[in-house]
Amino acid sequence: MWQARRCAEDNLAELLFAHLPAPAGALNVSAWFLEGMRCWSGARRDAAGGNWAGIVGAQYADGRVKREIVVHLRNADALTPQQARELAAALIAAADEADEMAGHDGVTVP
């Protein structure tokens, strides 16, 4: 019974918030939660050593979009100087893109 209720809630959430487009730059967008929020992810920038920086966030029912930068370090103990430079460049590029895409959303979260 709880599964049927959850499916009904999911369907209702999709109907309630269907008018909101995906955030600018979003590549993967989750389904809406009935509470009025969905998660999304955007571009990922690879760096040396299997490290990367990416853009993720949340979108809310009132149209606000929150953007954050996530970092994946394959080996969290240490980076070579070259790996550090490439990761720094990936972080800057991700931050620049997040700022640029925020300009295409209606309302953003600081």
Biotite code that builds the C-alpha atoms (Angstrom):
import biotite.structure as struc

atoms = struc.array([
    struc.Atom([0.000, 0.000, 0.000], chain_id="A", res_id=1, res_name="MET", atom_name="CA", element="C"),
    struc.Atom([2.787, 2.448, 0.852], chain_id="A", res_id=2, res_name="TRP", atom_name="CA", element="C"),
    struc.Atom([4.309, 1.904, -2.609], chain_id="A", res_id=3, res_name="GLN", atom_name="CA", element="C"),
    struc.Atom([1.071, 2.909, -4.311], chain_id="A", res_id=4, res_name="ALA", atom_name="CA", element="C"),
    struc.Atom([0.882, 6.014, -2.116], chain_id="A", res_id=5, res_name="ARG", atom_name="CA", element="C"),
    struc.Atom([4.474, 6.946, -2.926], chain_id="A", res_id=6, res_name="ARG", atom_name="CA", element="C"),
    struc.Atom([3.840, 6.523, -6.662], chain_id="A", res_id=7, res_name="CYS", atom_name="CA", element="C"),
    struc.Atom([0.767, 8.737, -6.393], chain_id="A", res_id=8, res_name="ALA", atom_name="CA", element="C"),
    struc.Atom([2.808, 11.387, -4.530], chain_id="A", res_id=9, res_name="GLU", atom_name="CA", element="C"),
    struc.Atom([5.543, 11.241, -7.165], chain_id="A", res_id=10, res_name="ASP", atom_name="CA", element="C"),
    struc.Atom([3.005, 11.631, -9.958], chain_id="A", res_id=11, res_name="ASN", atom_name="CA", element="C"),
    struc.Atom([1.359, 14.555, -8.167], chain_id="A", res_id=12, res_name="LEU", atom_name="CA", element="C"),
    struc.Atom([4.723, 16.279, -7.683], chain_id="A", res_id=13, res_name="ALA", atom_name="CA", element="C"),
    struc.Atom([5.529, 15.937, -11.378], chain_id="A", res_id=14, res_name="GLU", atom_name="CA", element="C"),
    struc.Atom([2.163, 17.485, -12.284], chain_id="A", res_id=15, res_name="LEU", atom_name="CA", element="C"),
    struc.Atom([2.455, 20.334, -9.767], chain_id="A", res_id=16, res_name="LEU", atom_name="CA", element="C"),
    struc.Atom([5.893, 21.430, -10.917], chain_id="A", res_id=17, res_name="PHE", atom_name="CA", element="C"),
    struc.Atom([5.790, 20.478, -14.602], chain_id="A", res_id=18, res_name="ALA", atom_name="CA", element="C"),
    struc.Atom([5.767, 24.163, -15.609], chain_id="A", res_id=19, res_name="HIS", atom_name="CA", element="C"),
    struc.Atom([9.315, 24.679, -14.299], chain_id="A", res_id=20, res_name="LEU", atom_name="CA", element="C"),
    struc.Atom([12.074, 24.084, -16.845], chain_id="A", res_id=21, res_name="PRO", atom_name="CA", element="C"),
    struc.Atom([15.244, 22.294, -15.824], chain_id="A", res_id=22, res_name="ALA", atom_name="CA", element="C"),
    struc.Atom([17.975, 24.576, -14.489], chain_id="A", res_id=23, res_name="PRO", atom_name="CA", element="C"),
    struc.Atom([20.260, 26.062, -17.125], chain_id="A", res_id=24, res_name="ALA", atom_name="CA", element="C"),
    struc.Atom([23.188, 23.733, -17.718], chain_id="A", res_id=25, res_name="GLY", atom_name="CA", element="C"),
    struc.Atom([21.577, 20.734, -16.017], chain_id="A", res_id=26, res_name="ALA", atom_name="CA", element="C"),
    struc.Atom([22.514, 17.446, -17.676], chain_id="A", res_id=27, res_name="LEU", atom_name="CA", element="C"),
    struc.Atom([20.790, 15.071, -15.230], chain_id="A", res_id=28, res_name="ASN", atom_name="CA", element="C"),
    struc.Atom([17.666, 16.060, -13.315], chain_id="A", res_id=29, res_name="VAL", atom_name="CA", element="C"),
    struc.Atom([15.886, 13.959, -10.706], chain_id="A", res_id=30, res_name="SER", atom_name="CA", element="C"),
    struc.Atom([12.151, 13.663, -10.365], chain_id="A", res_id=31, res_name="ALA", atom_name="CA", element="C"),
    struc.Atom([10.397, 16.239, -8.212], chain_id="A", res_id=32, res_name="TRP", atom_name="CA", element="C"),
    struc.Atom([9.892, 15.447, -4.539], chain_id="A", res_id=33, res_name="PHE", atom_name="CA", element="C"),
    struc.Atom([6.409, 16.281, -3.249], chain_id="A", res_id=34, res_name="LEU", atom_name="CA", element="C"),
    struc.Atom([8.063, 18.778, -0.899], chain_id="A", res_id=35, res_name="GLU", atom_name="CA", element="C"),
    struc.Atom([8.848, 20.887, -3.966], chain_id="A", res_id=36, res_name="GLY", atom_name="CA", element="C"),
    struc.Atom([12.514, 20.190, -4.668], chain_id="A", res_id=37, res_name="MET", atom_name="CA", element="C"),
    struc.Atom([14.555, 18.246, -7.177], chain_id="A", res_id=38, res_name="ARG", atom_name="CA", element="C"),
    struc.Atom([18.266, 17.583, -7.523], chain_id="A", res_id=39, res_name="CYS", atom_name="CA", element="C"),
    struc.Atom([20.343, 18.000, -10.636], chain_id="A", res_id=40, res_name="TRP", atom_name="CA", element="C"),
    struc.Atom([23.899, 17.759, -11.915], chain_id="A", res_id=41, res_name="SER", atom_name="CA", element="C"),
    struc.Atom([25.687, 19.598, -14.663], chain_id="A", res_id=42, res_name="GLY", atom_name="CA", element="C"),
    struc.Atom([29.026, 19.514, -16.386], chain_id="A", res_id=43, res_name="ALA", atom_name="CA", element="C"),
    struc.Atom([31.999, 17.704, -14.910], chain_id="A", res_id=44, res_name="ARG", atom_name="CA", element="C"),
    struc.Atom([35.567, 18.757, -15.601], chain_id="A", res_id=45, res_name="ARG", atom_name="CA", element="C"),
    struc.Atom([38.191, 16.028, -15.476], chain_id="A", res_id=46, res_name="ASP", atom_name="CA", element="C"),
    struc.Atom([41.694, 16.709, -14.197], chain_id="A", res_id=47, res_name="ALA", atom_name="CA", element="C"),
    struc.Atom([44.877, 14.651, -13.948], chain_id="A", res_id=48, res_name="ALA", atom_name="CA", element="C"),
    struc.Atom([45.011, 11.626, -11.689], chain_id="A", res_id=49, res_name="GLY", atom_name="CA", element="C"),
    struc.Atom([41.304, 10.789, -11.878], chain_id="A", res_id=50, res_name="GLY", atom_name="CA", element="C"),
    struc.Atom([40.320, 13.982, -10.061], chain_id="A", res_id=51, res_name="ASN", atom_name="CA", element="C"),
    struc.Atom([37.407, 16.125, -11.187], chain_id="A", res_id=52, res_name="TRP", atom_name="CA", element="C"),
    struc.Atom([35.211, 19.102, -10.361], chain_id="A", res_id=53, res_name="ALA", atom_name="CA", element="C"),
    struc.Atom([31.534, 19.308, -11.205], chain_id="A", res_id=54, res_name="GLY", atom_name="CA", element="C"),
    struc.Atom([28.404, 21.383, -10.813], chain_id="A", res_id=55, res_name="ILE", atom_name="CA", element="C"),
    struc.Atom([25.439, 20.093, -8.806], chain_id="A", res_id=56, res_name="VAL", atom_name="CA", element="C"),
    struc.Atom([22.444, 21.686, -7.224], chain_id="A", res_id=57, res_name="GLY", atom_name="CA", element="C"),
    struc.Atom([18.809, 21.785, -6.270], chain_id="A", res_id=58, res_name="ALA", atom_name="CA", element="C"),
    struc.Atom([15.789, 23.431, -7.826], chain_id="A", res_id=59, res_name="GLN", atom_name="CA", element="C"),
    struc.Atom([12.829, 24.536, -5.750], chain_id="A", res_id=60, res_name="TYR", atom_name="CA", element="C"),
    struc.Atom([9.133, 24.862, -6.532], chain_id="A", res_id=61, res_name="ALA", atom_name="CA", element="C"),
    struc.Atom([9.328, 28.663, -6.449], chain_id="A", res_id=62, res_name="ASP", atom_name="CA", element="C"),
    struc.Atom([11.878, 28.570, -9.282], chain_id="A", res_id=63, res_name="GLY", atom_name="CA", element="C"),
    struc.Atom([15.006, 29.152, -7.184], chain_id="A", res_id=64, res_name="ARG", atom_name="CA", element="C"),
    struc.Atom([18.087, 27.239, -8.270], chain_id="A", res_id=65, res_name="VAL", atom_name="CA", element="C"),
    struc.Atom([21.008, 26.442, -5.999], chain_id="A", res_id=66, res_name="LYS", atom_name="CA", element="C"),
    struc.Atom([24.378, 25.677, -7.575], chain_id="A", res_id=67, res_name="ARG", atom_name="CA", element="C"),
    struc.Atom([27.425, 24.190, -5.882], chain_id="A", res_id=68, res_name="GLU", atom_name="CA", element="C"),
    struc.Atom([30.787, 22.854, -6.988], chain_id="A", res_id=69, res_name="ILE", atom_name="CA", element="C"),
    struc.Atom([31.755, 19.338, -5.953], chain_id="A", res_id=70, res_name="VAL", atom_name="CA", element="C"),
    struc.Atom([35.289, 17.962, -6.019], chain_id="A", res_id=71, res_name="VAL", atom_name="CA", element="C"),
    struc.Atom([36.314, 14.343, -6.361], chain_id="A", res_id=72, res_name="HIS", atom_name="CA", element="C"),
    struc.Atom([39.863, 13.482, -5.343], chain_id="A", res_id=73, res_name="LEU", atom_name="CA", element="C"),
    struc.Atom([40.932, 10.019, -6.340], chain_id="A", res_id=74, res_name="ARG", atom_name="CA", element="C"),
    struc.Atom([43.751, 10.076, -3.802], chain_id="A", res_id=75, res_name="ASN", atom_name="CA", element="C"),
    struc.Atom([42.884, 12.484, -1.006], chain_id="A", res_id=76, res_name="ALA", atom_name="CA", element="C"),
    struc.Atom([46.323, 12.187, 0.589], chain_id="A", res_id=77, res_name="ASP", atom_name="CA", element="C"),
    struc.Atom([48.323, 14.254, -1.882], chain_id="A", res_id=78, res_name="ALA", atom_name="CA", element="C"),
    struc.Atom([48.377, 15.802, -5.340], chain_id="A", res_id=79, res_name="LEU", atom_name="CA", element="C"),
    struc.Atom([51.358, 16.335, -7.567], chain_id="A", res_id=80, res_name="THR", atom_name="CA", element="C"),
    struc.Atom([51.938, 19.955, -8.559], chain_id="A", res_id=81, res_name="PRO", atom_name="CA", element="C"),
    struc.Atom([50.590, 19.188, -12.044], chain_id="A", res_id=82, res_name="GLN", atom_name="CA", element="C"),
    struc.Atom([47.478, 17.502, -10.626], chain_id="A", res_id=83, res_name="GLN", atom_name="CA", element="C"),
    struc.Atom([46.917, 20.506, -8.363], chain_id="A", res_id=84, res_name="ALA", atom_name="CA", element="C"),
    struc.Atom([47.169, 22.911, -11.310], chain_id="A", res_id=85, res_name="ARG", atom_name="CA", element="C"),
    struc.Atom([44.758, 20.867, -13.432], chain_id="A", res_id=86, res_name="GLU", atom_name="CA", element="C"),
    struc.Atom([42.300, 20.536, -10.557], chain_id="A", res_id=87, res_name="LEU", atom_name="CA", element="C"),
    struc.Atom([42.539, 24.280, -9.884], chain_id="A", res_id=88, res_name="ALA", atom_name="CA", element="C"),
    struc.Atom([41.769, 24.973, -13.546], chain_id="A", res_id=89, res_name="ALA", atom_name="CA", element="C"),
    struc.Atom([38.830, 22.546, -13.418], chain_id="A", res_id=90, res_name="ALA", atom_name="CA", element="C"),
    struc.Atom([37.483, 24.263, -10.286], chain_id="A", res_id=91, res_name="LEU", atom_name="CA", element="C"),
    struc.Atom([37.740, 27.710, -11.837], chain_id="A", res_id=92, res_name="ILE", atom_name="CA", element="C"),
    struc.Atom([36.059, 26.532, -15.042], chain_id="A", res_id=93, res_name="ALA", atom_name="CA", element="C"),
    struc.Atom([33.230, 24.891, -13.075], chain_id="A", res_id=94, res_name="ALA", atom_name="CA", element="C"),
    struc.Atom([32.732, 28.005, -10.940], chain_id="A", res_id=95, res_name="ALA", atom_name="CA", element="C"),
    struc.Atom([32.696, 30.236, -14.023], chain_id="A", res_id=96, res_name="ASP", atom_name="CA", element="C"),
    struc.Atom([30.128, 28.013, -15.723], chain_id="A", res_id=97, res_name="GLU", atom_name="CA", element="C"),
    struc.Atom([27.960, 27.897, -12.595], chain_id="A", res_id=98, res_name="ALA", atom_name="CA", element="C"),
    struc.Atom([27.958, 31.695, -12.447], chain_id="A", res_id=99, res_name="ASP", atom_name="CA", element="C"),
    struc.Atom([27.197, 31.990, -16.154], chain_id="A", res_id=100, res_name="GLU", atom_name="CA", element="C"),
    struc.Atom([24.333, 29.484, -16.022], chain_id="A", res_id=101, res_name="MET", atom_name="CA", element="C"),
    struc.Atom([22.862, 31.200, -12.950], chain_id="A", res_id=102, res_name="ALA", atom_name="CA", element="C"),
    struc.Atom([22.285, 34.218, -15.155], chain_id="A", res_id=103, res_name="GLY", atom_name="CA", element="C"),
    struc.Atom([19.831, 32.141, -17.205], chain_id="A", res_id=104, res_name="HIS", atom_name="CA", element="C"),
    struc.Atom([17.664, 31.123, -14.241], chain_id="A", res_id=105, res_name="ASP", atom_name="CA", element="C"),
    struc.Atom([14.743, 33.140, -12.947], chain_id="A", res_id=106, res_name="GLY", atom_name="CA", element="C"),
    struc.Atom([15.705, 33.144, -9.279], chain_id="A", res_id=107, res_name="VAL", atom_name="CA", element="C"),
    struc.Atom([18.951, 31.917, -7.734], chain_id="A", res_id=108, res_name="THR", atom_name="CA", element="C"),
    struc.Atom([20.042, 31.005, -4.238], chain_id="A", res_id=109, res_name="VAL", atom_name="CA", element="C"),
    struc.Atom([23.241, 32.717, -3.069], chain_id="A", res_id=110, res_name="PRO", atom_name="CA", element="C"),
])
